[in-house]
Amino acid sequence: MAEKIELVVCDMAGTTVRDAGQVPKAFTSALAAHGIAVTPQAINSLRGASKRLAILNLIPESPDRQARSEQVYATFVQHLAEVFNGTVEPVPGAREAIDTLRSRGVKVALNTGFDRETTDLLLDALRWREGVVDAVVCGDEVAQGRPAPYMIFRCMEATGVVSVHRVANAGDTVLDLQAGHNAGVALNIGVLSGAHGRDQMQPHPHSHLLESVAAIPELIARRV
């Protein structure tokens, strides 16, 4: 008999928070403001990563690369706040799925490649800051972001869940699946509501590919 799932860890943008291209747009405009041109494919390949690390990886090698990266990151945060202003919405069914899971005694945590300041802006816009989820872990709060498993482990620590065999992980990018695999979670779920489609996610370790997080409560309820 499968162990009971005690914690569901979900990514934010593209998984629980609707992303209508705002994040790639903020990346592109921030880099362009500093004279750096990148392709949509280059940005898409880094979806799910720590945003600081993603920007660093998009900047050409130079002696001042780190300093330029910090400048671009500051611009990215500003542009992201502008493009998300007044347009932050949950993925359809995400809030209901979270409420259903928690009503059944399953804890829900969010993790994200955004830093804490940006994450709090999104949570405030959604009115999710208090009482909606059990924990939120940000990319600047761990030693290494995805594909490292540390944000998942921090979510477990924050919610008091001690066994990865009682954890489900859900995200819309290949890096989400890689992080879940590296953590050894019981359910490693790719959702098709965001950055990466079925063809991109299918080759990577996963237990399920779902249309959205709205289907997670039923999936867990059926698990025996």
C-alpha positions as CSV (number, residue, x, y, z in Angstrom):
1,M,0.0,0.0,0.0
2,A,1.4,3.4,-1.0
3,E,2.2,5.8,1.8
4,K,-0.2,8.7,2.4
5,I,0.8,12.0,0.7
6,E,1.2,14.6,3.5
7,L,2.7,17.5,1.5
8,V,2.2,18.8,-2.1
9,V,4.9,21.2,-3.2
10,C,3.9,23.4,-6.1
11,D,5.8,25.9,-8.3
12,M,4.3,29.3,-8.7
13,A,4.5,31.0,-12.1
14,G,2.9,28.7,-14.7
15,T,1.8,26.1,-12.2
16,T,-0.4,27.9,-9.6
17,V,0.0,31.5,-10.8
18,R,-1.1,32.2,-14.4
19,D,1.8,33.3,-16.6
20,A,0.6,34.8,-19.8
21,G,4.2,35.5,-21.0
22,Q,5.0,38.1,-18.3
23,V,8.1,36.4,-17.0
24,P,9.8,35.9,-20.4
25,K,8.8,39.5,-21.3
26,A,10.4,40.8,-18.2
27,F,13.6,38.8,-18.9
28,T,13.8,40.1,-22.5
29,S,13.1,43.7,-21.7
30,A,15.6,43.7,-18.8
31,L,18.4,42.2,-20.8
32,A,17.6,44.5,-23.7
33,A,17.8,47.6,-21.4
34,H,21.4,46.6,-20.8
35,G,22.3,45.9,-24.4
36,I,21.9,42.1,-24.3
37,A,19.9,40.3,-26.9
38,V,18.7,36.8,-26.3
39,T,16.4,34.3,-28.1
40,P,13.1,33.1,-26.7
41,Q,14.5,29.6,-26.9
42,A,17.4,30.6,-24.6
43,I,15.0,32.1,-22.0
44,N,12.6,29.1,-22.3
45,S,15.4,26.7,-21.5
46,L,16.0,28.3,-18.2
47,R,12.4,28.5,-17.0
48,G,12.1,27.2,-13.5
49,A,15.6,28.2,-12.5
50,S,16.7,30.7,-9.9
51,K,16.1,34.0,-11.7
52,R,19.5,35.4,-10.6
53,L,21.2,32.3,-12.0
54,A,19.1,32.4,-15.2
55,I,20.2,36.0,-15.9
56,L,23.8,35.2,-15.1
57,N,23.7,32.3,-17.6
58,L,22.2,34.6,-20.3
59,I,25.0,37.2,-20.0
60,P,28.2,36.6,-22.2
61,E,31.5,36.0,-20.4
62,S,33.3,39.2,-19.5
63,P,35.4,40.4,-16.5
64,D,32.3,42.4,-15.2
65,R,29.8,39.6,-15.9
66,Q,28.7,39.3,-12.2
67,A,28.2,43.0,-11.8
68,R,26.3,43.2,-15.0
69,S,24.2,40.3,-13.9
70,E,23.2,42.1,-10.7
71,Q,22.3,45.2,-12.7
72,V,20.1,43.2,-15.1
73,Y,18.5,41.4,-12.2
74,A,17.5,44.7,-10.5
75,T,15.9,45.8,-13.8
76,F,14.2,42.4,-14.2
77,V,12.5,42.7,-10.8
78,Q,11.3,46.3,-11.7
79,H,10.0,45.2,-15.1
80,L,8.3,42.1,-13.6
81,A,6.5,44.2,-11.1
82,E,5.3,46.4,-14.0
83,V,4.1,43.6,-16.2
84,F,2.4,41.8,-13.4
85,N,0.8,44.9,-12.0
86,G,-2.9,44.3,-11.7
87,T,-2.8,41.1,-13.8
88,V,-1.8,38.5,-11.2
89,E,-4.3,35.6,-11.4
90,P,-4.2,32.0,-10.2
91,V,-4.2,29.2,-12.7
92,P,-7.9,28.2,-13.1
93,G,-8.7,25.7,-10.4
94,A,-5.5,26.2,-8.5
95,R,-7.0,27.9,-5.4
96,E,-9.8,25.3,-5.3
97,A,-7.2,22.5,-5.5
98,I,-5.2,24.0,-2.7
99,D,-8.3,24.4,-0.5
100,T,-9.4,20.9,-1.2
101,L,-6.0,19.4,-0.4
102,R,-5.8,21.3,2.9
103,S,-9.3,20.4,3.9
104,R,-8.3,16.7,3.6
105,G,-5.3,17.2,5.8
106,V,-2.7,17.5,3.1
107,K,-0.3,20.4,3.5
108,V,0.5,22.6,0.5
109,A,3.7,24.6,0.0
110,L,4.8,26.9,-2.8
111,N,8.3,27.1,-4.1
112,T,9.7,29.5,-6.7
113,G,12.8,30.8,-8.5
114,F,11.7,34.3,-7.6
115,D,13.3,36.1,-4.6
116,R,11.3,36.8,-1.4
117,E,10.6,40.4,-2.3
118,T,9.1,39.5,-5.7
119,T,7.3,36.5,-4.3
120,D,5.6,38.6,-1.7
121,L,4.4,41.1,-4.3
122,L,2.7,38.2,-6.2
123,L,1.2,36.7,-3.0
124,D,-0.2,40.1,-2.0
125,A,-1.7,40.6,-5.4
126,L,-3.3,37.2,-5.2
127,R,-4.3,37.7,-1.5
128,W,-2.4,34.5,-0.7
129,R,0.0,35.9,1.8
130,E,-1.8,34.6,4.9
131,G,-3.8,31.4,5.5
132,V,-3.9,30.0,1.9
133,V,-0.8,27.7,1.9
134,D,1.3,26.2,4.7
135,A,4.7,27.4,3.5
136,V,6.4,29.4,0.8
137,V,10.1,28.9,-0.1
138,C,12.0,31.2,-2.5
139,G,15.0,30.8,-4.6
140,D,17.1,33.2,-2.6
141,E,16.5,31.2,0.6
142,V,18.4,28.0,-0.4
143,A,22.0,27.4,-1.4
144,Q,21.1,26.3,-4.9
145,G,17.8,26.4,-6.9
146,R,16.4,23.8,-9.2
147,P,17.4,21.2,-10.4
148,A,18.8,20.9,-6.9
149,P,16.2,19.5,-4.5
150,Y,16.8,22.0,-1.7
151,M,13.6,24.1,-2.1
152,I,11.6,20.9,-1.7
153,F,13.5,19.9,1.3
154,R,13.0,23.3,2.8
155,C,9.3,23.0,2.2
156,M,9.4,19.7,4.1
157,E,11.2,21.3,6.9
158,A,8.8,24.2,7.1
159,T,5.8,21.9,7.2
160,G,7.2,19.2,9.5
161,V,7.1,16.4,6.9
162,V,10.0,14.1,7.3
163,S,9.7,11.5,4.5
164,V,10.1,12.2,0.8
165,H,7.9,9.2,0.3
166,R,5.0,11.3,1.5
167,V,5.6,14.3,-0.8
168,A,4.3,15.2,-4.2
169,N,6.0,17.8,-6.3
170,A,4.3,19.7,-9.2
171,G,5.6,22.1,-11.7
172,D,5.4,23.3,-15.3
173,T,9.1,23.1,-16.3
174,V,11.7,20.4,-16.9
175,L,13.7,21.8,-14.0
176,D,10.7,21.2,-11.7
177,L,10.7,17.6,-12.7
178,Q,14.5,17.3,-12.3
179,A,14.3,18.8,-8.8
180,G,11.5,16.4,-7.8
181,H,13.5,13.5,-9.1
182,N,16.6,14.6,-7.2
183,A,14.5,14.9,-4.1
184,G,13.1,11.4,-4.5
185,V,9.5,12.4,-4.0
186,A,6.7,9.9,-4.2
187,L,4.8,11.8,-7.0
188,N,6.7,13.9,-9.5
189,I,4.0,15.7,-11.5
190,G,4.5,17.8,-14.6
191,V,1.6,20.3,-15.4
192,L,1.0,21.5,-18.9
193,S,-0.4,25.0,-17.9
194,G,2.8,26.9,-18.2
195,A,6.3,27.1,-19.8
196,H,6.9,23.6,-21.1
197,G,4.7,21.3,-23.1
198,R,4.2,17.6,-23.1
199,D,6.9,16.9,-25.7
200,Q,9.5,18.8,-23.6
201,M,8.6,17.2,-20.3
202,Q,7.9,13.6,-21.4
203,P,11.6,12.5,-21.6
204,H,12.3,13.6,-18.1
205,P,11.6,11.6,-14.9
206,H,8.0,12.0,-13.8
207,S,5.1,10.0,-12.4
208,H,2.3,11.9,-14.1
209,L,1.7,14.7,-16.6
210,L,-1.5,16.6,-15.9
211,E,-3.3,19.4,-17.6
212,S,-3.1,21.5,-14.5
213,V,-2.8,21.4,-10.7
214,A,-6.6,21.4,-10.6
215,A,-6.4,17.6,-11.1
216,I,-4.0,16.9,-8.2
217,P,-6.6,16.4,-5.5
218,E,-8.3,13.7,-7.5
219,L,-5.0,12.0,-8.4
220,I,-4.0,11.8,-4.7
221,A,-7.5,10.6,-3.7
222,R,-7.2,7.7,-6.1
223,R,-3.8,6.7,-4.9
224,V,-3.8,3.5,-2.9
